[in-house]
Amino acid sequence: MGSKSDLLVCTALECESGEEMLSAMELAKKEGADIVELCVASMSFSHISELERLFTLRTLPSILSFGPDDLKQPCTRCSESTRLEILRRAVELDIEFVEIYHQVCTKELINELKRQRSKTRIIVSNHVNKGGFTREKLADLIIGMQSTDADIIKLVINVESITDVAPLFHMLTHCQVPLIARAMGERGLISQLLGPKYGASMIFGSLGGKFVPGLPPLVSIKHVYKLENMNADTKIFGVVSNPVGHSKGPLLHNPAFRQTGYNGIYVPLLVDDIKEFFRVYSCNDFAGFSVGIPHKETAVSCCDEVHPLALSIGAVNTIVRRPMDGKLVGYNTDCEACITAIEDAFRERFVRNGEALHVSPIAGKLFVLVGAGGAGRAIAFGARSRGARVVIFNRNFERAKALAMAVSGEALPYESLNDFRAEKGMILANASAVGMEPNTDQTPVSKVALKSYELVFDAVYTPRNTRLLQEAAEVGATVVSGVEMFIRQALGQFKLFTGGLAPEDFMRKIVLEQF
């Protein structure tokens, strides 16, 4: 299974008939799969000749496999003798790989298939459902599987935490026999995205954009991540968040790395316990991180050093591992990103009216902030630094009060937000998750109340045009999308990640075209 550039991208086909298998194979080919897994357990066939026809007409190299459930409750069409017959026919027809479960595998069977074969390679696989793996446990499993004389071994494990994937990377690097390794579930996604760095020669993706926890879609493997370019020196970056599925970071940072010739990859990291994450993934290869919900405040205590602005905000959205000493350094690029986006929108209006501005256009204005989490803290400190008067609304009133005290502002009960009309021409900034996909019909402030605001900013960027922004525009306010803040904070992050300049026009174009 060869060198890094020989990476094989596989997808599993679970179809009822041979015809469906063949058309799914065509789609897999179109989406960039190099090889498919034919899951016999999903098929209804009355005679083995239907499978022989499938093997003969296949248009992609294939792995023949039986579902793990066949071990527990062999179906009538897949009795043990039928399974053996299918395996023998597959080998006679030179199918590229056959997969046999370790629990039912014998040395005799493998030797018989090896005597028969001219091309077929034999994979012995093990599916382990309980979590909490140590390197030692996995090593013992692998030694047992190697003793079957298989050509390749495959290990599929269920993981309860992203940190459970680390021993798999260790096994990939040190295994003496080619190893296919896969961690199941959303927290196991990096087993596929980062596997090639550690020597994986086959990874799996999902077909037709279907959401399969732990599998990247085939199209993203080929177009977003381009995993075939990965090697042992690739630096790892990612967004540490929970949930993380909505993050657009990978769509932006990966093409930007390629554009600048930087050998890096940026992946979603579904993290439950951020301290434990940094304890386990502590090597220099894990070079930098965006920090998302709900970790921005906890992240401060995970850093060895924190930039003064981020420290005063009490929230970190970017962490870089300093190459010379491996120390984690925390920054906040949210603050400037949001405030400059709001200022520039004001400036554009003043320029249109022929006025020149020498101070910040938000100086002296009443700045109404919804949300007192990580993003809210960054925005509050930014507004305060420009001389705005800050009023904070948050569902948890204690948090609102604590933030108000930190920025010499005022906290008011969340319930009174819609009735707050202290003056005309106020600024509204939503830093809560209200209105974010999938709850796009929600808005933190009623349309009637929006008439008191001159400018409305929404930190939510999925969807790009939230209900809040739509209604603000309808009542005549200037609107600033969270996409603008996203672009600016990402540019700041990219510079910190690479120690260089970010390709601003290129990154802006990607965001506006793809988001």
Secondary structure, DSSP 8 states (H G I E B T S, - for coil): --SGGG-EEEEEE--SSHHHHHHHHHHHHHTT-SEEEEEGGG---SSHHHHHHHHHH-SS-EEEE--THHHHS--GGG-HHHHHHHHHHHHHTT-SEEEEEGGG--HHHHHHHHHH-SS-EEEEEEEE------HHHHHHHHHHHHTTT-SEEEEEEE-SSGGGGHHHHHHHHH-SS-EEEEEESGGGTHHHHSGGGGT-SEEE-BGGG--BTTB-BHHHIIIII-GGG--TT-EEEEEEESS-TT--HHHHHHHHHHHHT--EEEEEEE-S-HHHHHHHS-STTEEEEEE-TT-TTHHHHH-SEE-HHHHHHT--SEEEE-TTT--EEEE--HHHHHHHHHHHHHHHHHHHTT----S-TTTT-EEEEE--SHHHHHHHHHHHHTT-EEEEEESSHHHHHHHHHHTT-EEEEGGGGGG---SSSEEEEE-SSTT-TT-TT--SS-TTGGGGEEEEEE---SSSS-HHHHHHHHTT-EEE-HHHHHHHHHHHHHHHHHTS---HHHHHHHHHHH-
